[in-house]
Amino acid sequence: METKIVSISNGKKNFTGLIKESVAKNEDIIITKRGQPVAALLPYKEYTNLKKLRTYLRMLEISTEMRKTGIKAKDVYAASKKELEGRKL
């Protein structure tokens, strides 16, 4: 995936064009302010893939912590089920 760098002022002038270019070329666009990166524009598919990856990494962290502390998934499931069943709808 390619990366393009654009200043905020140039990005404002052609925001729609930048979005179209990002999608068409599957390109990330780094937005800068006074030469420093402040934001990124990326195709929506790439954004959703990053969100899935972040969620997966959080799940791995939770799994590692559960192993360290001796908590079993079946115990978490049982406690969650009991709590949900005890709620009034």
Secondary structure as UniProt FT lines:
FT   STRAND          3..7
FT   HELIX           8..13
FT   HELIX           15..25
FT   STRAND          28..33
FT   TURN            34..35
FT   STRAND          36..41
FT   HELIX           44..69
FT   HELIX           73..86
//
